[in-house]
């Protein structure tokens, strides 16, 4: 089995998203890592029970327009003010 990671990409992405949102910018972070779900792990307790919640996998498999799917704010995980998150899977 070949292991991947270890260079800090997920940690760096999470940190940059957090800093930008604290600076007043709106941030949407999407976990597109289907093998480890690294960023999703950090927000596991905040994952909505709502079946309508969006995930990156649902975005890829859906017949619905991505624009329509992303326009519904209640489908995101609200991490912080201005910081929304889409998990890799749900």
C-alpha positions as CSV (number, residue, x, y, z in Angstrom):
1,X,0.0,0.0,0.0
2,X,1.4,3.4,-1.0
3,X,0.7,6.1,1.5
4,X,0.3,9.7,0.5
5,X,0.3,13.1,2.2
6,X,2.5,14.4,5.0
7,X,3.4,17.6,3.3
8,X,0.8,19.8,5.1
9,X,-1.5,20.6,2.2
10,X,-4.7,20.0,4.2
11,X,-3.4,21.9,7.2
12,X,-2.2,24.8,5.0
13,X,-5.5,24.9,3.2
14,X,-7.5,25.0,6.4
15,X,-5.3,27.7,7.9
16,X,-5.4,29.9,4.8
17,X,-9.2,29.6,4.7
18,X,-9.5,30.5,8.4
19,X,-7.2,33.5,8.1
20,X,-9.0,34.8,5.0
21,X,-12.4,34.5,6.7
22,X,-11.2,36.3,9.8
23,X,-9.9,39.0,7.5
24,X,-13.5,39.5,6.3
25,X,-13.4,37.6,3.1
26,X,-16.0,34.9,2.2
27,X,-14.4,31.5,1.8
28,X,-15.7,28.3,0.5
29,X,-13.3,25.3,1.2
30,X,-14.0,22.1,-0.7
31,X,-12.5,18.8,0.4
32,X,-11.8,17.0,-2.9
33,X,-9.6,14.2,-1.3
34,X,-11.6,11.0,-1.6
35,X,-8.9,8.8,-0.2
36,X,-8.3,10.3,3.3
37,X,-11.0,12.9,3.7
38,X,-8.5,15.0,5.6
39,X,-10.3,18.3,5.9
40,X,-13.7,16.6,6.4
41,X,-12.2,14.9,9.5
42,X,-11.7,18.3,11.1
43,X,-15.4,19.2,10.7
44,X,-16.9,15.8,11.3
45,X,-19.0,16.9,14.3
46,X,-20.4,19.8,12.3
47,X,-21.6,17.6,9.4
48,X,-25.3,18.2,9.0
49,X,-27.7,15.3,9.5
50,X,-29.8,16.9,6.7
51,X,-29.8,14.6,3.7
52,X,-29.8,17.8,1.5
53,X,-26.3,18.7,2.7
54,X,-23.9,19.0,-0.2
55,X,-20.7,17.0,-0.6
56,X,-18.0,17.1,-3.3
57,X,-19.1,13.6,-4.4
58,X,-22.7,14.8,-4.8
59,X,-21.5,17.7,-6.8
60,X,-19.7,15.4,-9.2
61,X,-22.5,12.9,-9.5
62,X,-25.5,15.2,-9.7
63,X,-27.5,16.0,-12.8
64,X,-28.5,19.3,-11.1
65,X,-26.6,22.4,-12.1
66,X,-23.6,23.1,-9.9
67,X,-24.6,26.7,-9.7
68,X,-28.1,25.8,-8.4
69,X,-26.6,23.4,-5.9
70,X,-24.1,26.0,-4.6
71,X,-26.6,28.8,-4.4
72,X,-28.4,27.2,-1.4
73,X,-26.4,28.3,1.7
74,X,-28.1,25.8,4.0
75,X,-26.3,23.0,2.2
76,X,-22.9,24.1,3.4
77,X,-21.2,23.5,6.7
78,X,-20.8,26.9,8.4
79,X,-17.5,26.7,10.0
80,X,-17.2,30.4,11.0
81,X,-18.6,33.7,9.8
82,X,-17.7,33.9,6.1
83,X,-16.2,30.4,6.1
84,X,-18.2,27.6,4.5
85,X,-17.1,24.1,3.9
86,X,-18.1,21.2,1.6
87,X,-16.9,17.8,2.7
88,X,-15.6,15.2,0.3
89,X,-18.3,12.7,1.1
90,X,-21.4,12.6,3.3
